Amino acid sequence: MSGTTDSDTQDDIRAEAMDEQKTQGQRVPENPETDPQDPQNLQDPQDPQDLEADEEYGDEDARRARWTATGTGALLTLAGLAAALLRLTGSAPALVPAAYALGAAVCALAAVLGSQGRTRRALWLLIAGVMIMAVGDQSD
């Protein structure tokens, strides 16, 4: 073993490849580390725009999103259950309170997912739950 690391030899290999490209008349990038035409540089993990996007949403925003998803899911669950009970005591067809109860169950699942940090899925489940309740209300 020579004791050199891969990073040491990679610079030598890159220099040899650049010399070979020059002799063959091919385009040689000025800075191979940031060349946009190099397939290795397409997924740069240290891209400044990626780092800014990660820093844009901090822990406080994630906490707020969890609380919002959980609170909204719980509120819509209670509203759906109350509407199901009110429609059950009235003269509405059985499909209406069942739709409200099903929508409330979906919103309850969204509240659970929201509390676990799955806020995108919780949002879509909240939308689906409200749509189920609206369809049930329209069938009245």
MARKOL-842285 format. One record per residue: residue number from 1; residue in three letters; chain; x, y, z of N, C-alpha, C in turn. Coordinates in Angstrom, 3 decimals. Atoms other than C-alpha are relative to their C-alpha. Layout:
N
NULO    i   aa  ch      n_c1      n_c2      n_c3     ca_c1     ca_c2     ca_c3      c_c1      c_c2      c_c3
NULO  NUM  ALA   A         X         Y         Z         X         Y         Z         X         Y         Z
...
//
This chain:
140
NULO    i   aa  ch      n_c1      n_c2      n_c3     ca_c1     ca_c2     ca_c3      c_c1      c_c2      c_c3
NULO    1  MET   A     0.835    -1.165     0.000     0.000     0.000     0.000     0.885     1.234     0.000
NULO    2  SER   A    -0.819    -1.193     0.125     1.322     3.394    -0.939    -0.367     1.058     1.022
NULO    3  GLY   A     0.399    -0.963    -1.001    -0.607     5.332     1.691    -0.727     1.199    -0.570
NULO    4  THR   A     0.732    -1.119     0.581    -2.266     7.695    -0.791    -1.490    -0.318     0.015
NULO    5  THR   A     1.444     0.191    -0.007    -5.982     8.210    -0.583    -0.553     0.123    -1.401
NULO    6  ASP   A     0.632    -0.086     1.313    -8.422     8.072    -3.448    -0.056     1.443    -0.496
NULO    7  SER   A     0.088    -1.395     0.436    -8.738    11.843    -3.467     1.331     0.480    -0.572
NULO    8  ASP   A    -1.300    -0.393     0.540    -5.011    12.170    -4.088     0.169    -0.504    -1.426
NULO    9  THR   A    -0.195     0.572     1.325    -5.034     9.880    -7.097    -1.025     0.515    -0.992
NULO   10  GLN   A     1.031    -0.468     0.911    -8.246    11.282    -8.522     0.429     1.274    -0.717
NULO   11  ASP   A    -0.482    -1.217     0.651    -6.607    14.644    -9.213     0.977    -0.337    -1.127
NULO   12  ASP   A    -0.941     0.407     1.040    -3.838    12.898   -11.147    -0.740    -0.595    -1.196
NULO   13  ILE   A     0.770     0.611     1.086    -6.355    10.885   -13.162    -0.739     1.071    -0.783
NULO   14  ARG   A     0.727    -1.076     0.665    -8.397    13.997   -13.913     0.941     0.834    -0.862
NULO   15  ALA   A    -0.965    -0.784     0.779    -5.295    15.891   -15.063     0.404    -0.761    -1.254
NULO   16  GLU   A    -0.348     0.809     1.166    -4.344    13.018   -17.352    -1.138    -0.001    -1.019
NULO   17  ALA   A     1.143     0.007     0.910    -7.852    12.917   -18.810    -0.144     1.338    -0.701
NULO   18  MET   A     0.089    -1.322     0.626    -7.827    16.677   -19.442     1.082     0.174    -1.061
NULO   19  ASP   A    -1.070    -0.071     0.987    -4.460    16.425   -21.204    -0.356    -0.810    -1.240
NULO   20  GLU   A     0.398     0.858     1.109    -5.820    13.604   -23.339    -1.090     0.667    -0.835
NULO   21  GLN   A     1.057    -0.698     0.733    -8.912    15.647   -24.269     0.569     1.150    -0.820
NULO   22  LYS   A    -0.603    -1.117     0.722    -6.750    18.598   -25.260     0.693    -0.498    -1.265
NULO   23  THR   A    -0.716     0.519     1.163    -4.649    16.452   -27.594    -0.968    -0.518    -1.052
NULO   24  GLN   A     0.978     0.498     0.957    -7.807    15.011   -29.194    -0.897     1.114    -0.530
NULO   25  GLY   A     0.776    -1.133     0.487    -9.341    18.492   -29.706    -1.391     0.096     0.615
NULO   26  GLN   A     1.306    -0.068    -0.654   -12.275    17.983   -27.346    -0.048     1.203     0.937
NULO   27  ARG   A     0.201    -1.121    -0.907   -13.774    20.691   -25.137     0.460    -0.409     1.395
NULO   28  VAL   A    -0.488     0.243    -1.348   -12.047    20.900   -21.774    -0.593     1.088     0.897
NULO   29  PRO   A     0.591    -1.015    -0.874   -13.964    22.626   -18.962     1.083     0.730     0.787
NULO   30  GLU   A    -0.963    -0.772    -0.772   -12.192    25.421   -17.105     0.083    -0.510     1.430
NULO   31  ASN   A     0.045     0.520    -1.357   -13.303    24.116   -13.731    -0.826    -1.287    -0.008
NULO   32  PRO   A     0.744     1.260     0.115   -14.226    20.411   -13.866    -0.921    -0.268     1.191
NULO   33  GLU   A     0.834     0.245    -1.176   -15.729    20.523   -10.369    -1.397     0.581    -0.175
NULO   34  THR   A     1.294    -0.667     0.134   -18.545    22.880   -11.420    -0.506     0.001    -1.429
NULO   35  ASP   A     0.425     0.042     1.391   -18.925    22.013   -15.106    -1.426    -0.543    -0.080
NULO   36  PRO   A     1.378     0.473     0.046   -22.691    21.773   -15.780    -0.227    -1.120    -1.000
NULO   37  GLN   A     0.171     1.059     0.978   -22.165    19.401   -18.692     0.546    -1.336     0.497
NULO   38  ASP   A    -0.528     1.228    -0.568   -20.448    16.833   -16.497    -1.120    -0.717     0.746
NULO   39  PRO   A     1.102     0.703    -0.667   -22.991    14.162   -15.440     0.211    -0.180     1.500
NULO   40  GLN   A    -0.247     0.148    -1.430   -21.295    13.820   -12.057    -0.426     1.236     0.781
NULO   41  ASN   A     0.318    -1.247    -0.692   -22.061    17.455   -11.238    -1.475     0.349    -0.051
NULO   42  LEU   A     1.427    -0.307     0.062   -25.803    17.269   -11.945    -0.645    -0.063     1.377
NULO   43  GLN   A     0.554     0.162    -1.335   -26.604    16.140    -8.397     1.037     0.413     1.032
NULO   44  ASP   A    -0.999    -0.514    -0.929   -24.242    18.338    -6.405    -0.630     0.151     1.383
NULO   45  PRO   A     0.621    -0.091    -1.316   -25.049    17.805    -2.712     0.288     1.312     0.714
NULO   46  GLN   A    -0.340    -1.245    -0.659   -23.422    21.102    -1.747    -0.453     1.207    -0.816
NULO   47  ASP   A     0.526    -1.097     0.789   -25.459    23.252    -4.130    -0.523     1.088     0.933
NULO   48  PRO   A     0.441    -1.069    -0.909   -26.006    26.655    -2.468    -1.509     0.187     0.011
NULO   49  GLN   A     1.452    -0.141     0.024   -29.633    26.761    -3.607    -0.668    -1.070     0.852
NULO   50  ASP   A     0.550     1.062    -0.840   -30.314    23.406    -1.932     0.187     0.318     1.475
NULO   51  LEU   A    -0.251    -0.338    -1.394   -28.720    24.584     1.281    -0.913     1.119     0.468
NULO   52  GLU   A     0.912    -1.083    -0.366   -30.804    27.771     1.235    -1.410    -0.523     0.193
NULO   53  ALA   A     1.348     0.554    -0.126   -33.985    25.745     0.718    -0.136    -0.786     1.300
NULO   54  ASP   A     0.044     0.735    -1.256   -33.111    23.517     3.682    -0.064     0.945     1.189
NULO   55  GLU   A    -0.017    -0.949    -1.103   -32.429    26.522     5.887    -1.275     0.842     0.045
NULO   56  GLU   A     1.200    -0.824     0.061   -35.629    28.241     4.753    -1.080    -0.512     0.957
NULO   57  TYR   A     0.996     0.590    -0.884   -37.836    25.834     6.715     0.718    -0.632     1.180
NULO   58  GLY   A    -0.692     0.483    -1.182   -36.580    25.320    10.229    -0.886    -0.878     0.855
NULO   59  ASP   A     0.728     0.846    -0.932   -37.713    23.337    13.212    -1.318     0.632     0.424
NULO   60  GLU   A     1.221    -0.692    -0.430   -40.255    25.970    14.189    -1.109    -0.142    -1.037
NULO   61  ASP   A     1.005     0.161     1.049   -42.009    25.731    10.823    -0.555    -1.420    -0.020
NULO   62  ALA   A     0.467     1.382    -0.040   -42.181    21.946    11.059    -0.927    -0.230     1.189
NULO   63  ARG   A     0.849     0.129    -1.185   -43.609    22.161    14.569    -1.361     0.654    -0.238
NULO   64  ARG   A     1.244    -0.712     0.289   -46.197    24.696    13.421    -0.855    -0.798    -0.979
NULO   65  ALA   A     0.748     0.809     0.972   -47.184    22.460    10.478    -0.640    -1.206     0.677
NULO   66  ARG   A     0.566     1.143    -0.733   -47.656    19.471    12.802    -1.196     0.418     0.837
NULO   67  TRP   A     1.106    -0.478    -0.838   -49.810    21.474    15.207    -1.202     0.403    -0.849
NULO   68  THR   A     1.099    -0.410     0.875   -51.863    22.920    12.350    -0.742    -1.211    -0.556
NULO   69  ALA   A     0.640     1.202     0.550   -52.501    19.519    10.777    -0.773    -0.749     1.078
NULO   70  THR   A     0.669     0.706    -1.085   -53.364    17.972    14.134    -1.256     0.747     0.446
NULO   71  GLY   A     1.142    -0.791    -0.448   -55.654    20.816    15.215    -1.125     0.037    -1.018
NULO   72  THR   A     1.018    -0.028     1.045   -57.440    21.061    11.885    -0.683    -1.349    -0.137
NULO   73  GLY   A     0.588     1.336     0.077   -57.940    17.303    11.741    -0.950    -0.271     1.149
NULO   74  ALA   A     0.870     0.208    -1.158   -59.376    17.231    15.260    -1.274     0.835    -0.117
NULO   75  LEU   A     1.166    -0.875     0.146   -61.687    20.186    14.550    -0.970    -0.529    -1.055
NULO   76  LEU   A     0.862     0.546     1.043   -62.991    18.680    11.316    -0.611    -1.336     0.413
NULO   77  THR   A     0.561     1.249    -0.515   -63.460    15.322    13.049    -1.200     0.289     0.898
NULO   78  LEU   A     1.111    -0.361    -0.887   -65.603    16.922    15.734    -1.178     0.566    -0.786
NULO   79  ALA   A     1.082    -0.564     0.816   -67.580    18.879    13.143    -0.728    -1.090    -0.782
NULO   80  GLY   A     0.617     1.104     0.748   -68.186    15.744    11.059    -0.839    -0.897     0.881
NULO   81  LEU   A     0.783     0.838    -0.919   -69.307    13.723    14.067    -1.263     0.720     0.467
NULO   82  ALA   A     1.181    -0.766    -0.410   -71.649    16.498    15.202    -1.027     0.041    -1.135
NULO   83  ALA   A     0.922    -0.012     1.138   -73.138    16.753    11.704    -0.627    -1.372    -0.211
NULO   84  ALA   A     0.548     1.349     0.147   -73.529    12.969    11.547    -1.084    -0.260     1.041
NULO   85  LEU   A     1.008     0.186    -1.050   -75.402    12.958    14.878    -1.254     0.825    -0.276
NULO   86  LEU   A     1.158    -0.837     0.314   -77.646    15.844    13.811    -0.805    -0.580    -1.163
NULO   87  ARG   A     0.692     0.588     1.151   -78.457    14.190    10.474    -0.605    -1.352     0.333
NULO   88  LEU   A     0.533     1.303    -0.393   -79.027    10.848    12.161    -1.346     0.150     0.709
NULO   89  THR   A     1.257    -0.217    -0.717   -81.773    12.275    14.355    -1.069     0.603    -0.911
NULO   90  GLY   A     0.965    -0.606     0.917   -83.450    14.014    11.375    -0.564    -1.026    -0.967
NULO   91  SER   A     0.650     0.881     0.980   -85.278    12.634     8.377     0.879    -0.227    -1.233
NULO   92  ALA   A    -0.910     0.180     1.133   -82.197    12.386     6.131     0.204    -1.489    -0.274
NULO   93  PRO   A    -0.308     1.402     0.312   -81.380     9.159     4.287     1.232    -0.473     0.791
NULO   94  ALA   A    -1.093     0.565    -0.801   -78.915     6.837     6.034     1.380     0.275    -0.598
NULO   95  LEU   A    -1.277    -0.275     0.657   -76.226     7.648     3.474     0.624     1.302     0.505
NULO   96  VAL   A    -0.518    -1.310    -0.400   -75.896    11.237     4.735     0.786    -0.080     1.307
NULO   97  PRO   A    -0.816     0.083    -1.213   -74.875    10.528     8.364     1.195    -0.947    -0.142
NULO   98  ALA   A    -1.125     0.917     0.233   -72.703     7.648     7.136     1.141     0.732    -0.707
NULO   99  ALA   A    -1.033    -0.763     0.708   -70.853    10.024     4.775     0.696     0.965     0.958
NULO  100  TYR   A    -0.615    -0.895    -0.984   -70.321    12.535     7.582     0.910    -0.779     0.959
NULO  101  ALA   A    -0.811     0.808    -0.917   -69.037     9.785     9.881     1.271    -0.501    -0.689
NULO  102  LEU   A    -1.183     0.458     0.743   -66.709     8.413     7.189     0.975     1.155    -0.219
NULO  103  GLY   A    -0.864    -1.176     0.161   -65.397    11.915     6.447     0.683     0.371     1.303
NULO  104  ALA   A    -0.596    -0.292    -1.309   -64.850    12.447    10.176     1.108    -1.003     0.324
NULO  105  ALA   A    -1.031     1.017    -0.247   -62.908     9.168    10.374     1.258     0.296    -0.815
NULO  106  VAL   A    -1.152    -0.344     0.845   -60.675    10.245     7.480     0.737     1.202     0.592
NULO  107  CYS   A    -0.630    -1.169    -0.621   -60.066    13.601     9.191     0.721    -0.385     1.296
NULO  108  ALA   A    -0.676     0.472    -1.213   -59.214    11.774    12.436     1.333    -0.666    -0.360
NULO  109  LEU   A    -1.250     0.610     0.466   -56.631     9.720    10.534     0.997     1.078    -0.416
NULO  110  ALA   A    -0.872    -1.116     0.388   -55.257    12.977     9.105     0.591     0.667     1.234
NULO  111  ALA   A    -0.521    -0.605    -1.234   -54.933    14.368    12.638     1.117    -0.852     0.593
NULO  112  VAL   A    -1.040     0.896    -0.525   -52.950    11.311    13.710     1.268     0.108    -0.840
NULO  113  LEU   A    -1.176    -0.123     0.868   -50.664    11.518    10.684     0.676     1.353     0.165
NULO  114  GLY   A    -0.565    -1.329    -0.203   -50.220    15.243    11.230     0.809     0.088     1.278
NULO  115  SER   A    -0.748    -0.028    -1.262   -49.123    14.698    14.817     1.314    -0.772    -0.101
NULO  116  GLN   A    -1.230     0.768     0.193   -46.511    12.220    13.578     0.952     0.659    -0.995
NULO  117  GLY   A    -0.885    -0.708     0.912   -45.071    14.738    11.122    -0.275    -0.247    -1.465
NULO  118  ARG   A     0.355     0.265     1.404   -46.687    13.441     7.929    -1.012     1.045    -0.465
NULO  119  THR   A     0.932    -1.102     0.215   -48.183    16.833     7.177    -0.543     0.054    -1.427
NULO  120  ARG   A     0.516    -0.013     1.377   -48.463    16.498     3.394    -1.106    -1.023    -0.169
NULO  121  ARG   A     1.047     1.023     0.075   -50.399    13.263     3.646    -1.211     0.414     0.809
NULO  122  ALA   A     1.112    -0.464    -0.828   -52.488    14.776     6.417    -0.824     1.041    -0.746
NULO  123  LEU   A     0.727    -1.012     0.763   -53.379    17.721     4.194    -0.899    -0.646    -1.042
NULO  124  TRP   A     0.803     0.659     1.021   -54.555    15.449     1.406    -1.141    -0.800     0.622
NULO  125  LEU   A     1.088     0.722    -0.666   -56.548    13.333     3.835    -1.064     0.960     0.528
NULO  126  LEU   A     0.982    -0.997    -0.433   -58.193    16.459     5.258    -0.872     0.433    -1.174
NULO  127  ILE   A     0.757    -0.375     1.196   -59.209    17.481     1.757    -0.964    -1.118    -0.383
NULO  128  ALA   A     0.859     1.139     0.345   -60.553    13.979     1.055    -1.146    -0.144     0.992
NULO  129  GLY   A     1.050     0.115    -1.005   -62.480    13.910     4.332    -1.090     1.044    -0.171
NULO  130  VAL   A     0.993    -1.059     0.214   -64.168    17.235     3.669    -0.786    -0.263    -1.280
NULO  131  MET   A     0.712     0.329     1.243   -64.993    16.116     0.122    -1.010    -1.114     0.231
NULO  132  ILE   A     0.939     1.084    -0.312   -66.612    12.932     1.464    -1.214     0.573     0.725
NULO  133  MET   A     1.126    -0.632    -0.718   -68.707    15.029     3.845    -0.855     0.823    -0.953
NULO  134  ALA   A     0.759    -0.834     0.949   -69.693    17.388     1.010    -0.830    -0.854    -0.947
NULO  135  VAL   A     0.753     0.906     0.876   -70.732    14.522    -1.265    -1.185    -0.584     0.759
NULO  136  GLY   A     1.109     0.501    -0.814   -72.813    13.069     1.568    -1.067     1.041     0.208
NULO  137  ASP   A     0.972    -1.088    -0.177   -74.451    16.435     2.129    -0.782     0.248    -1.283
NULO  138  GLN   A     0.685    -0.210     1.270   -75.257    16.750    -1.570    -1.004    -1.111    -0.302
NULO  139  SER   A     0.945     1.102     0.253   -77.034    13.377    -1.569    -1.261     0.132     0.833
NULO  140  ASP   A     1.200    -0.244    -0.806   -79.595    14.769     0.890    -1.079     0.630    -0.831
//
